[in-house]
Amino acid sequence: MARSTFEGPILSGDNRFGPLRDVGYVDLVQAVDINFTNTTSGTAGYSGGSGQFVWGNGVPNVPGQLYTPSSSFSNSGPTTTTPTADSTGTSGNLYRGVVMYLPINSNINDIFVDCGVVPTVSGGTIGTVAVKVGNAFNTTTYAGITTVSAVGRQTLDTFTDAQFAAQSATSSDIQNPNLGAQPTFFSQLVFTVVIPYTVAASTLTAGKFYFTVRYTQADGNIGTTTTYPYGNFD
């Protein structure tokens, strides 16, 4: 079975000519599901572990690499980073999450965070679970959820003006490490689940989350008569 990839946004519509031209961008979607009881890489629902987030485009889930956001070119490539390791004392935070890579300047249209099972720990008491959506670990560049307390689709906190602006054109965060002196860049999207505990906890015993982002790969050239003509010409 053949496999192909493409570079650039997709147009869809049925009227490519004239003042009532109705073409538009096709939305793209990335989604990753994690189950805190699954710590086996390469299986459905793998959730990573202490200091290790998940990448879903490995199909199924595999360990994901986080990077320090930077739009500057470096011959050594992007700078790697890791999530904060789980606390081990009588109180602290446990972190689980997902990293996705998007085309730069993507327009984020929807962010969905669904909870299938509210997290629990053995030997400890869970505090208020939160979710942060940003371009780096534990940040809310794009969105946040202050409290996750029940199963179901979670309500995002009210967006700030800065978050609206960030969603309209995702930032240039990661230099493609494979292109050497011909750099291209990606946007990094990180879902961080923050799980505080107030009594000594040993391990996570439950928790399921479903993360989805729907976005448009924008291109300012679409619709011009030079780069993308208005119709097909033989």
C-alpha positions in Angstrom: 0.0 0.0 0.0 1.5 3.3 -1.0 2.0 6.2 1.4 2.3 9.8 0.5 2.8 13.1 2.3 2.3 16.6 1.2 3.6 20.1 2.2 1.2 22.9 2.4 -2.5 23.5 3.2 -5.4 21.9 1.3 -8.2 23.9 -0.4 -11.7 22.6 -0.8 -14.8 24.0 -2.6 -16.9 23.6 -5.7 -16.8 27.1 -7.2 -13.2 28.1 -7.9 -14.0 31.2 -10.1 -15.6 34.6 -9.9 -16.9 36.8 -7.1 -18.7 33.9 -5.4 -15.7 31.6 -5.2 -16.3 29.3 -2.2 -13.0 27.5 -1.6 -11.6 27.4 1.9 -9.0 25.6 4.0 -9.6 22.0 5.1 -9.2 21.5 8.8 -6.5 19.2 10.2 -6.8 17.2 13.4 -4.4 15.6 15.8 -5.6 13.5 18.7 -3.9 11.5 21.5 -5.5 9.4 24.2 -3.7 8.4 27.3 -4.5 6.0 30.1 -2.4 6.5 33.3 -2.3 2.8 34.1 -0.6 2.0 30.7 3.1 2.5 30.9 4.0 0.3 27.9 5.4 2.3 25.0 4.1 1.5 21.6 0.6 0.5 22.8 -2.7 2.2 22.6 -3.2 4.6 25.5 0.5 4.6 26.6 0.7 7.6 29.0 4.5 8.1 29.5 5.8 8.4 33.1 7.8 10.6 35.4 9.6 13.1 33.2 8.3 11.6 30.0 5.4 12.9 27.9 3.8 11.1 24.9 3.8 11.7 21.2 0.7 10.3 19.3 1.9 10.5 15.7 4.0 7.4 16.3 0.7 5.4 16.0 0.3 4.0 18.6 1.7 6.2 21.4 5.4 6.4 21.9 7.7 8.7 24.1 7.6 12.3 22.9 10.4 14.8 22.8 9.9 18.3 24.2 12.0 21.2 23.1 12.8 24.6 24.4 10.8 27.0 22.1 13.0 29.1 19.9 12.7 30.6 16.5 16.5 31.1 16.1 18.5 28.9 13.8 21.3 26.8 15.4 23.7 24.5 13.6 23.3 22.1 16.6 19.5 21.9 16.1 16.8 22.5 18.7 17.4 22.3 22.5 15.7 19.4 24.1 14.0 19.6 27.4 12.0 17.3 29.7 8.9 17.6 31.9 9.5 18.0 35.6 9.8 14.6 37.3 7.2 13.5 39.7 7.6 14.7 43.3 8.5 12.1 45.9 7.8 13.9 49.2 4.8 14.1 51.3 3.2 16.6 48.9 3.9 17.8 45.4 2.9 17.4 41.8 2.7 14.5 39.3 2.8 15.5 35.6 1.5 13.6 32.6 1.0 14.9 29.1 1.2 14.9 25.4 3.3 16.8 22.8 2.2 17.5 19.2 4.0 19.2 16.4 2.1 21.5 14.0 3.0 23.6 11.0 4.0 27.1 12.1 1.4 29.9 11.9 -1.4 27.3 12.1 -4.7 28.7 13.2 -6.1 26.7 16.1 -9.8 26.4 15.8 -10.7 24.0 18.6 -9.0 22.5 21.6 -10.8 19.6 23.3 -9.9 18.0 26.6 -12.0 15.0 27.6 -11.6 13.1 30.9 -12.6 9.5 30.8 -11.5 8.6 34.4 -10.5 11.2 37.0 -7.0 10.6 38.3 -6.4 8.7 41.6 -3.2 7.6 43.4 -2.4 4.9 45.8 -1.6 5.9 49.3 -2.3 9.5 48.7 -5.0 12.3 48.3 -5.4 14.1 45.0 -5.8 17.8 45.0 -7.3 19.9 42.2 -6.2 18.5 38.8 -5.6 21.1 36.1 -4.7 21.0 32.4 -2.5 23.5 30.6 -2.2 23.9 26.8 0.8 25.8 25.6 3.9 25.7 23.4 6.0 24.4 26.3 5.7 22.2 29.4 3.3 23.5 32.0 2.3 26.7 30.1 -1.0 28.2 29.0 0.1 29.9 25.8 -3.1 28.6 24.1 -5.6 27.5 26.8 -6.0 26.2 30.3 -8.4 24.3 32.5 -8.3 25.3 36.2 -10.2 22.3 37.6 -10.8 18.8 36.4 -13.2 17.1 38.8 -15.6 14.9 36.8 -15.7 12.7 33.8 -16.7 14.4 30.5 -15.7 17.2 28.2 -13.8 19.8 30.2 -14.6 23.5 29.9 -11.6 25.7 28.9 -11.0 28.8 31.0 -12.0 32.1 29.5 -9.4 33.0 26.8 -7.2 36.0 27.2 -6.4 38.4 24.4 -2.9 37.0 24.3 -4.3 33.4 23.9 -6.5 34.5 21.1 -3.6 36.0 19.3 -1.4 32.9 19.9 -4.1 30.6 18.6 -4.5 32.6 15.4 -0.9 31.9 14.4 1.0 29.3 16.3 4.6 30.2 17.2 7.8 29.1 15.6 9.2 26.8 18.3 11.3 23.9 16.9 13.9 23.9 14.2 13.8 20.8 12.0 16.9 19.0 13.1 17.2 17.1 9.8 17.8 19.9 7.4 21.1 21.3 8.6 21.8 24.7 7.0 18.3 24.7 5.4 16.2 25.2 8.5 12.5 24.9 8.7 10.5 25.3 11.8 7.5 23.6 13.6 5.1 24.7 16.3 5.0 22.8 19.5 1.8 22.1 21.3 2.0 20.6 24.8 -0.9 19.4 26.9 0.2 19.2 30.6 -1.9 17.5 33.2 -1.0 18.8 36.7 -1.9 16.3 39.5 -1.2 17.7 42.9 -1.3 15.5 46.0 -1.4 16.5 49.6 -0.5 13.1 51.3 2.4 10.9 50.3 1.5 9.2 47.0 3.2 6.2 45.4 1.8 5.6 42.0 -1.1 6.8 39.8 -3.8 4.1 39.9 -6.3 5.6 37.4 -6.8 8.4 35.0 -7.8 8.7 31.3 -7.6 11.8 29.1 -8.4 12.4 25.4 -6.7 15.4 23.8 -7.7 16.8 20.4 -6.7 19.9 18.5 -8.3 21.0 15.3 -6.4 23.5 13.2 -5.9 25.1 9.8 -2.5 25.2 8.1 -2.6 28.8 6.8 -0.9 30.2 3.7 -1.2 33.9 2.9 -0.5 33.1 -0.8 -3.7 31.1 -1.4 -6.1 33.0 -3.6 -3.5 35.2 -5.4 -3.4 35.1 -9.2 0.3 34.4 -9.2 1.2 31.8 -6.7 -2.2 30.0 -6.6 -4.3 30.8 -9.7 -8.0 31.0 -9.2 -8.8 28.0 -11.3 -7.1 25.1 -13.1 -5.6 25.8 -16.5 -4.6 23.2 -19.1 
